[in-house]
């Protein structure tokens, strides 16, 4: 391992040379330099593959970004709002129908790492998956279990030793094959019946009738949407359940939007939410957005990856240090997100950092990395924000909620900590229970 004055250091994983970038020069180089390949860095480091130095294989990244860009267009997202809000309203109805808590009959209890996560998976399938999966609870649970098995069995040993066949590698391969079969069956049924759906699966298939490309897209979409958006969608209600003052500020914002757009006094908040336009969903909840930003800051664990494919060394500012040609570059979001100079008391949930006193990118660039930064912003950011907004706005409109245990005892101040050693953001690996009670939904 070699430390350098720029706060960067380099090391080897097997034969792969990796430079971890630090400091402002390293951060600016990582997020602004056009000669870094995101796809080669990510795929090769996490799968054990190595391309030749002159290869620029993007592993389907360009096709993925093209498809997500189309699926994220305003008119297309607007067309999905009706089913997204309907699914979320049904979720709220299911929460209401649950039995009362064991110890406190006025409250009900749910584990957001399961209930909210499952709802998010349904919304993801609506946006970047298949209608048949989103509308069939059995198939929805089946494919989610397969995907979670695929994600859970990433093998670090296989990254270091690509030739090593580990039990996790085998389990991941089997899970991938099962998901491939499930998607292929849906496509085969559609083709056999001459049936079409206006969903992402159909759009991607229509591009070239290539089943393999469709499956690769679905894998990539699920990996980014379910795992990372699912993390934010489950951690955010957990943080709000442990921060009553911010929950109330968000609820007041939601109530104000409902009041503003109610056309008839008999409309319930859910009725009003079903009529909101995409513009309203994207712009009328700034306090909730600040809470989401703060959630992403705290939970954005893991590492960003790049590969130098420029054919020459990439300098790190004026430090004299470089990322050699063919080497990999990494950057840890914690380097800035957990920097007390940038974010005082960095482990504290404090959305005021983004709502009341925003950090200027002109003062110091790339200080918030929750959606990526610079040349490589998250392609599905728009879809993720809309999905999370719809879930949280409905929860805030329908319920008061607070952190609890499984039996409904209030447990404010007992939030589980985020595992900062994870490869990327994930939902909590331990249950997070909230107790909730229904609000009066009439005006």
For each residue, the residues with C-beta under 8 A, 3 or more apart:
1: 9 10 11
2: 9 10 11
3: 9
4: 7 8 9 10 319 321
5: 319 320 321
6: 21 22 23 25 26 316 317 319 321
7: 4 22 23 26
8: 4 19 20 21 22 23 26 316 319 321
9: 1 2 3 4 19 20 22
10: 1 2 4 17 18 19 20 327
11: 1 2 18 20
12: 15 16 17 18
13: 16 18 45 159 160
14: 160 161 162
15: 12 50
16: 12 13 44 45 50 328
17: 10 12 324 326 327 328
18: 10 11 12 13 45 327 328 329 330
19: 8 9 10 323 324 327 328 329 330
20: 8 9 10 11 329 330 331 332
21: 6 8 26 27 29 30 316 323 329 330 331
22: 6 7 8 9 26 27 335
23: 6 7 8 26 27 319
24: 27 28 317 364 365
25: 6 28 29 316 317 318 319
26: 6 7 8 21 22 23 29 30 316 317 331
27: 21 22 23 24 30 31 331 335 336 365 366
28: 24 25 31 32 317 365 366
29: 21 25 26 32 33 314 315 316 317 323 329
30: 21 26 27 33 36 304 306 329 331 374
31: 27 28 331 365 366 372 373 374 375 376
32: 28 29 374 375
33: 29 30 36 314 375
34: 375
35: 308 309 310 314
36: 30 33 41 306 307 308 309 314 329
37: 40 41 56 58 306 307 308 309
38: 41 42 61 305 306 376
39: 42 43 57 58 59 60 61
40: 37 43 44 51 55 56 57 58 59 307 309
41: 36 37 38 44 45 305 306 307 328 329 330
42: 38 39 45 46 305
43: 39 40 46 47 49 59
44: 16 40 41 47 48 49 50 51 307 328
45: 13 16 18 41 42 159 305 328 330
46: 42 43 154 159 305 423
47: 43 44 158 159 162
48: 44 158 159 160 161 162
49: 43 44 162
50: 15 16 44 162
51: 40 44 55 57
52: 55
53: 309 311 325 326
54: 311
55: 40 51 52 309
56: 37 40 309
57: 39 40 51
58: 37 39 40 61 62
59: 39 40 43
60: 39 63 64 213 216 217 220
61: 38 39 58 64 65
62: 58 65 66
63: 60 66 67 207 213 217
64: 60 61 67 68 216 217 220 221 379
65: 61 62 68 69 379
66: 62 63 69 70
67: 63 64 70 71 200 203 204 207 217
68: 64 65 71 72 128 221 379 380 383
69: 65 66 72 73 379
70: 66 67 73 76 203
71: 67 68 76 77 127 128 200 203 383
72: 68 69 76 77 379 380 382 383
73: 69 70 76 77
74: 77 78 278
75: 78 79
76: 70 71 72 73 79 80
77: 71 72 73 74 80 81 127 278 382 383 386
78: 74 75 81 277 278
79: 75 76 82 198
80: 76 77 83 84 126 127
81: 77 78 84 85 276 277 278 281 386 390
82: 79 85 86 274
83: 80 86 87 126 134
84: 80 81 87 88 123 126 127 386 387 390
85: 81 82 88 89 273 274 276 390 394
86: 82 83 89 90 274
87: 83 84 90 91 119 122 123 126 134
88: 84 85 91 92 119 123 390 391 394
89: 85 86 92 93 270 273 274 394
90: 86 87 93 94
91: 87 88 94 95 115 119 391 394
92: 88 89 95 96 270 394 395 398 399
93: 89 90 96 97
94: 90 91 97 98
95: 91 92 98 108 110 115 398 399 436
96: 92 93 108 398 438
97: 93 94
98: 94 95 108 109 110
99: 108
100: 104 105 106 107 108
101: 104 105 107 108 109 404 407 408 435
102: 407 408
103: 407 408 409
104: 100 101 107 408 409 435
105: 100 101
106: 100 437
107: 100 101 104 404 408 435 436 437
108: 95 96 98 99 100 101 408 435 436 437
109: 98 101 404 406 407 408 433 434 435 436
110: 95 98 114 115 116 433 434 436
111: 114 115 406 431 432 433
112: 115 116 117 234 237 238 432 433 434
113: 116 117 234 427 428 430 431 432
114: 110 111 117 118 431
115: 91 95 110 111 112 118 119
116: 110 112 113 119 120 233 234 237 391
117: 112 113 114 120 121 230 233 234 427
118: 114 115 121 122 140 141 144
119: 87 88 91 115 116 122 123 391
120: 116 117 123 124 226 229 230 233 234 387 388 391
121: 117 118 124 125 140 144 226 230
122: 87 118 119 125 126 134 140
123: 84 87 88 119 120 126 127 387 390 391
124: 120 121 127 128 129 221 222 225 226 229 230 387
125: 121 122 128 129 130 131 133 134 140
126: 80 83 84 87 122 123 129 131 134 199
127: 71 77 80 84 123 124 200 225 383 387
128: 68 71 124 125 200 218 221 222 225 380 383
129: 124 125 126 133 134 199 200 201 218 221 222
130: 125 133 134 183 186 197 199 200 201 218
131: 125 126 134 135 197 199 201
132: 135 136 139 186 189 197
133: 125 129 130 136 139 140 143 182 186
134: 83 87 122 125 126 129 130 131 140
135: 131 132
136: 132 133 139 140
137: 140 141
138: 141 142
139: 132 133 136 142 143 182
140: 118 121 122 125 133 134 136 137 143 144
141: 118 137 138 144 145
142: 138 139 145 146 182
143: 133 139 140 146 147 179 182
144: 118 121 140 141 147 148 226
145: 141 142 148 149
146: 142 143 149 150 175 178 179 182
147: 143 144 150 151 175 179 222 226
148: 144 145 151 152
149: 145 146 152 153 171 172 175
150: 146 147 153 172 175 176 179 219
151: 147 148 154 223 227
152: 148 149
153: 149 150 168 169 171 172 175
154: 46 151 168 172 423
155: 158 159 166 168 169 172
156: 159 160
157: 160 161 164 166 168
158: 47 48 155 161 162 164 166 168 169
159: 13 45 46 47 48 155 156 162
160: 13 14 48 156 157
161: 14 48 157 158 164
162: 14 47 48 49 50 158 159
163:
164: 157 158 161 169
165: 169 170
166: 155 157 158 169 170
167: 170 171
168: 153 154 155 157 158 171 172
169: 153 155 158 164 165 166 172 173
170: 165 166 167 173 174
171: 149 153 167 168 174 175
172: 149 150 153 154 155 168 169 175 176
173: 169 170 176 177
174: 170 171 177 178
175: 146 147 149 150 153 171 172 178 179
176: 150 172 173 179 180 219
177: 173 174 180 181
178: 146 174 175 181 182
179: 143 146 147 150 175 176 182 183 215 218 219
180: 176 177 183 184 215
181: 177 178 184 185
182: 133 139 142 143 146 178 179 185 186
183: 130 179 180 186 187 201 211 214 215 218
184: 180 181 187 188 211 215
185: 181 182 188 189
186: 130 132 133 182 183 189 190 201
187: 183 184 190 191 201 205 211 214
188: 184 185 191 192
189: 132 185 186 192 193 195
190: 186 187 193 195 196 197 202
191: 187 188 194
192: 188 189
193: 189 190
194: 191
195: 189 190
196: 190 202
197: 130 131 132 190 201 202
198: 79 202
199: 126 129 130 131 202 203
200: 67 71 127 128 129 130 203 204 221
201: 129 130 131 183 186 187 197 204 205 214 218
202: 190 196 197 198 199 205 206
203: 67 70 71 199 200 206 207
204: 67 200 201 207 213 214 217 218
205: 187 201 202 209 210 211 214
206: 202 203 209
207: 63 67 203 204 210 213
208: 213
209: 205 206
210: 205 207 213 214
211: 183 184 187 205 214 215
212: 215 216
213: 60 63 204 207 208 210 216 217
214: 183 187 201 204 205 210 211 217 218
215: 179 180 183 184 211 212 218 219
216: 60 64 212 213 219 220
217: 60 63 64 67 204 213 214 220 221
218: 128 129 130 179 183 201 204 214 215 221 222
219: 150 176 179 215 216 222 223
220: 60 64 216 217 223 224
221: 64 68 124 128 129 200 217 218 224 225 380
222: 124 128 129 147 218 219 225 226 227
223: 151 219 220 226 227
224: 220 221 227 228 229 378 379 380
225: 124 127 128 221 222 228 229 230 380 383 384
226: 120 121 124 144 147 222 223 229 230
227: 151 222 223 224 230 231 424 425 426
228: 224 225 231 232 384 424 425
229: 120 124 224 225 226 232 233 380 384 387 388
230: 117 120 121 124 225 226 227 233 234 426 427
231: 227 228 234 235 299 425 426 427
232: 228 229 235 236 292 295 296 299 384 388 425
233: 116 117 120 229 230 236 237 387 388 391 392
234: 112 113 116 117 120 230 231 237 238 427 428 432
235: 231 232 238 239 295 298 299 418 427 428
236: 232 233 239 240 291 292 295 388 392
237: 112 116 233 234 240 241 391 392 395 401 434
238: 112 234 235 241 242 403 415 428 432 434
239: 235 236 242 243 246 291 294 295 298 349 415
240: 236 237 243 246 247 250 291 392 396 401
241: 237 238 247 401 402 403 434
242: 238 239 349 402 403 412 413 414 415
243: 239 240 246 247 349
244: 247 248 402 412
245: 248 249
246: 239 240 243 249 250 287 291 349 351
247: 240 241 243 244 250 251 396 401
248: 244 245 251 252
249: 245 246 252 253 287
250: 240 246 247 253 254 285 287 288 291 392 396
251: 247 248 254 255 396 397
252: 248 249 255 256
253: 249 250 256 257 284 285 286 287 288
254: 250 251 257 258 269 285 288 393 396 397
255: 251 252 258 259 269 397
256: 252 253 259 260
257: 253 254 260 261 276 280 284 285 393
258: 254 255 261 262 269 272 273 397
259: 255 256 262
260: 256 257
261: 257 258 272 275 276 280
262: 258 259 265 267 272 443
263: 267 272 275
264: 267
265: 262 443
266:
267: 262 263 264 271 272
268: 271 272 441 442
269: 254 255 258 272 273 397 398 441
270: 89 92 273 274 394 397 398 441
271: 267 268 274 275
272: 258 261 262 263 267 268 269 275 276
273: 85 89 258 269 270 276 390 393 394 397
274: 82 85 86 89 270 271
275: 261 263 271 272
276: 81 85 257 261 272 273 280 281 284
277: 78 81 280 281
278: 74 77 78 81 281 282 386
279: 282 283
280: 257 261 276 277 283 284
281: 81 276 277 278 284 285 386 389 390 393
282: 278 279 382 385 386 389
283: 279 280 286
284: 253 257 276 280 281
285: 250 253 254 257 281 288 289 389 393
286: 253 283 289 290 355
287: 246 249 250 253 290 291 351 355
288: 250 253 254 285 291 292 389 392 393 396
289: 285 286 292 293 354 385 389
290: 286 287 293 294 351 352 353 354 355
291: 236 239 240 246 250 287 288 294 295 351
292: 232 236 288 289 295 296 385 388 392
293: 289 290 296 297 351 353 354 368 370
294: 239 290 291 297 298 349 350 351 353 354
295: 232 235 236 239 291 292 298 299 349
296: 232 292 293 299 300 368 370 371 425
297: 293 294 300 337 343 353 368 370
298: 235 239 294 295 337 346 347 349 418
299: 231 232 235 295 296 418 425
300: 296 297 333 334 337 369 370 425
301: 333 334 418 419 420 421 422 423 424 425 426
302: 332 333 422 423 424 425
303: 330 331 332 333 423 424
304: 30 330 331 332 333 369 372
305: 38 41 42 45 46 328 329 330
306: 30 36 37 38 41 328 329 330 331
307: 36 37 40 41 44 326 327 328 329
308: 35 36 37 313 314 323 324 325 326 327 328 329
309: 35 36 37 40 53 55 56 326
310: 35 314 325
311: 53 54 325
312: 325
313: 308 322 323 324 325
314: 29 33 35 36 308 310 322 323 329
315: 29 318 319 320 321 322
316: 6 8 21 25 26 29 319 321 322 323
317: 6 24 25 26 28 29
318: 25 315
319: 4 5 6 8 23 25 315 316
320: 5 315
321: 4 5 6 8 315 316
322: 313 314 315 316
323: 19 21 29 308 313 314 316 327 329
324: 17 19 308 313 327
325: 53 308 310 311 312 313
326: 17 53 307 308 309
327: 10 17 18 19 307 308 323 324
328: 16 17 18 19 41 44 45 305 306 307 308
329: 18 19 20 21 29 30 36 41 305 306 307 308 314 323
330: 18 19 20 21 41 45 303 304 305 306
331: 20 21 26 27 30 31 303 304 306 335
332: 20 302 303 304 335
333: 300 301 302 303 304 336 337 369 370
334: 300 301 337 338 420
335: 22 27 331 332 338 339
336: 27 333 339 342 366 367 369
337: 297 298 300 333 334 342 343 346 368 369
338: 334 335 343 346 347 420
339: 335 336 342 343 346
340: 343 344 345 346
341:
342: 336 337 339 359 364 367
343: 297 337 338 339 340 346 353
344: 340
345: 340 348 350
346: 298 337 338 339 340 343
347: 298 338 417
348: 345
349: 239 242 243 246 294 295 298
350: 294 345 353
351: 246 287 290 291 293 294 354 355
352: 290 355 356 357
353: 290 293 294 297 343 350 356 357 358 359
354: 289 290 293 294 351 358 368
355: 286 287 290 351 352 358
356: 352 353
357: 352 353
358: 353 354 355
359: 342 353 363 364 367 368
360: 363 364
361: 364 365 366 367
362: 365
363: 359 360
364: 24 342 359 360 361 367
365: 24 27 28 31 361 362 373 374
366: 27 28 31 336 361 369 373 374
367: 336 342 359 361 364
368: 293 296 297 337 354 359 371 373
369: 300 304 333 336 337 366 372 373
370: 293 296 297 300 333
371: 296 368 377 378 381
372: 31 304 369 376 377 378 381
373: 31 365 366 368 369 376 377
374: 30 31 32 365 366 377
375: 31 32 33 34
376: 31 38 372 373
377: 371 372 373 374 381
378: 224 371 372 381 384
379: 64 65 68 69 72 224
380: 68 72 128 221 224 225 229 383 384
381: 371 372 377 378 384 385
382: 72 77 282 385 386
383: 68 71 72 77 127 128 225 380 386 387
384: 225 228 229 232 378 380 381 387 388
385: 282 289 292 381 382 388 389
386: 77 81 84 278 281 282 382 383 389 390
387: 84 120 123 124 127 229 233 383 384 390 391
388: 120 229 232 233 236 292 384 385 391 392
389: 281 282 285 288 289 385 386 392 393
390: 81 84 85 88 123 273 281 386 387 393 394
391: 88 91 116 119 120 123 233 237 387 388 394 395
392: 233 236 237 240 250 288 292 388 389 395 396
393: 254 257 273 281 285 288 389 390 396 397
394: 85 88 89 91 92 270 273 390 391 397 398
395: 92 237 391 392 398 399 401 436
396: 240 247 250 251 254 288 392 393 399
397: 251 254 255 258 269 270 273 393 394 439 441
398: 92 95 96 269 270 394 395 438 439 441
399: 92 95 395 396 436 437 438 439
400: 436 437 439
401: 237 240 241 247 395 434 435 436 437
402: 241 242 244 410 412 434 435 436
403: 238 241 242 410 411 412 413 414 415 432 433 434
404: 101 107 109 407 408 409 410 411 433 434 435
405: 408 409 411 433
406: 109 111 431 433
407: 101 102 103 109 404
408: 101 102 103 104 107 108 109 404 405 435
409: 103 104 404 405
410: 402 403 404 435
411: 403 404 405 414 433
412: 242 244 402 403
413: 242 403
414: 242 403 411
415: 238 239 242 403 432
416: 428 430 432
417: 347
418: 235 298 299 301 428
419: 301 422 426 429
420: 301 334 338
421: 301
422: 301 302 419 425 426
423: 46 154 301 302 303
424: 227 228 301 302 303
425: 227 228 231 232 296 299 300 301 302 422
426: 227 230 231 301 419 422 429
427: 113 117 230 231 234 235
428: 113 234 235 238 416 418 431 432
429: 419 426
430: 113 416
431: 111 113 114 406 428
432: 111 112 113 234 238 403 415 416 428
433: 109 110 111 112 403 404 405 406 411
434: 109 110 112 237 238 241 401 402 403 404
435: 101 104 107 108 109 401 402 404 408 410
436: 95 107 108 109 110 395 399 400 401 402
437: 106 107 108 399 400 401
438: 96 398 399 441
439: 397 398 399 400
440:
441: 268 269 270 397 398 438
442: 268
443: 262 265
